[in-house]
Amino acid sequence: MNVIEIVKDSDLMVEVTERSDNPFVPTRTVSFRVSKDALRRASPVLREMLAGQHWRESFESRLSLGEGSITVSHVWLRIIHEAQLTYKMPFHKVWHLIQAVDYYDLNIGLFKDWFARWYERLDLKIRKPSELLYPRWRFDHACGFARWTRTIAYADKGHLTESNPTGFYQYHLPARLIQQLNASKGRLRTVLFRGLWAPCNQLFESKCSCKKETLYDYQKHMHTIDVWPLETVFVRKSIDEILVNLERFNYEAPMSACGKCRQDYKAAASNVRNTVHNYFDGLCLDCLDRSKPKTGHVDSDYWSHQDLGEH
């Protein structure tokens, strides 16, 4: 049996057995040298097992945690002992870590700094942004959550959802967060539409005879570069793809057109592209947290939420 030392002055051996779904991979059991006091302080569940009168484990120097992930156990045991940390954990195992935190009723705040450093070591190129939402929300990784909600809003097509690459389907974002993410994407579409439609409003107000041809040519050019009509393009293209297509916008009204028809369409397209590109920075966990009921007092929670407008 392998033994991993978490602390030198150990007074307890914790055993974890890991079984593989692959029948050709043998079962592994590892013992961790740990401190009873550290386990008691960190977990009400383990405190009861180690101190309760009805648990035989409270009288022994060996404790079996049953079946679980050895890698995950190694991570959380080092964190609660404030020992030298390890960051060697596959991406999908973070859901197993969350399960351990919940099962043993650990303080998830202890894991916030570890998660941020572990995240820095991930190869994000092989990960779907939607897979990274729940762990970032659960470990209160504000900068990562904002970054990837922004990425999803701009890069994903259609209705926005999250992904879970494991079987722990009880772990998902609150529905209100997905609703707000889709509302943010909807706002981007509105800003984009208003910016592209603004030149049309000026043409409608003109009394010249050339406005009909100009209005048609302007929209025809946007159709040619595949950004118009926005309602149908938006269904099959992401915001990022539409903004890329807008870079090819180069419509100019003919020299024979009147001054009102010869407005600067290129500048208008460039302005709306830049506005939309910089419009959304992602969902802010701090703001979302402050918007939730805190005190249980309707009036106090209302005014706390109102204070968000000051920031």
Long-range contacts (C-beta under 8 A, 24 or more apart in sequence): 1-29, 1-30, 1-31, 2-28, 2-29, 2-30, 2-31, 3-30, 3-31, 3-32, 3-33, 4-30, 4-31, 4-32, 4-33, 4-74, 5-32, 5-33, 6-32, 6-33, 6-34, 6-35, 6-77, 6-78, 6-81, 6-83, 7-33, 7-34, 7-35, 7-38, 7-81, 7-83, 8-33, 9-35, 10-34, 10-35, 11-35, 11-36, 11-61, 12-36, 12-39, 12-50, 12-61, 12-62, 12-63, 13-61, 13-62, 13-63, 14-39, 14-62, 14-63, 14-64, 14-65, 14-73, 14-77, 15-62, 15-63, 15-64, 15-65, 16-65, 16-66, 16-67, 16-68, 16-69, 16-70, 16-73, 17-64, 17-66, 17-67, 17-68, 18-67, 18-68, 18-69, 18-70, 19-67, 28-70, 30-70, 30-73, 30-74, 31-62, 32-73, 32-74, 32-77, 34-77, 34-81, 35-81, 38-80, 38-81, 39-80, 41-80, 42-80, 42-104, 42-106, 42-107, 42-110, 43-80, 43-104, 43-105, 43-106, 44-105, 45-103, 45-104, 45-105, 46-104, 68-96, 68-100, 69-93, 69-96, 69-100, 72-96, 72-97, 72-100, 73-100, 75-114, 76-100, 76-101, 76-104, 76-106, 76-111, 79-110, 79-111, 79-114, 80-106, 80-110, 85-114, 85-117, 87-114, 87-117, 87-118, 87-121, 89-118, 91-122, 91-127, 91-131, 91-165, 92-165, 92-166, 94-118, 94-135, 95-135, 95-164, 95-165, 95-166, 95-168, 95-171, 96-166, 96-168, 98-135, 98-138, 98-168, 98-171, 99-168, 99-171, 108-138, 108-139, 108-140, 109-140, 111-139, 112-139, 112-140, 112-141, 115-139, 115-141, 116-141, 116-144, 119-144, 128-163, 129-155, 129-156, 130-156, 130-160, 130-161, 130-162, 130-163, 131-162, 131-163, 131-164, 131-165, 133-162, 133-173, 133-177, 134-162, 134-164, 134-171, 134-172, 134-173, 137-173, 137-177, 137-285, 138-171, 140-285, 141-285, 142-284, 142-285, 142-286, 145-282, 145-283, 145-285, 146-281, 146-282, 146-283, 146-284, 146-285, 147-282, 148-282, 149-181, 149-184, 149-282, 149-283, 150-280, 150-281, 150-282, 151-282, 152-181, 153-181, 153-184, 153-185, 153-188, 153-239, 153-280, 153-282, 154-188, 154-238, 154-239, 154-240, 154-280, 155-238, 155-239, 155-240, 156-238, 157-235, 157-236, 157-237, 157-238, 158-235, 160-185, 177-283, 177-288, 180-283, 180-288, 181-283, 184-280, 184-283, 185-239, 187-279, 187-280, 188-239, 188-276, 188-279, 188-280, 189-230, 189-234, 189-239, 191-272, 191-275, 191-276, 191-279, 192-230, 192-239, 192-242, 192-272, 192-276, 193-230, 195-268, 195-269, 195-271, 195-272, 195-275, 195-276, 196-222, 196-227, 196-228, 196-230, 196-268, 196-269, 196-272, 198-268, 198-272, 199-263, 199-265, 199-268, 202-260, 202-263, 203-260, 203-261, 206-258, 206-260, 206-261, 208-257, 208-258, 208-260, 208-261, 210-253, 210-256, 210-257, 210-258, 210-261, 211-260, 211-261, 213-257, 214-253, 214-257, 214-261, 217-251, 217-253, 218-251, 218-253, 218-265, 221-249, 221-250, 221-251, 222-249, 222-251, 225-249, 239-276, 243-273, 243-276, 243-277, 246-272, 246-273, 247-273, 287-311
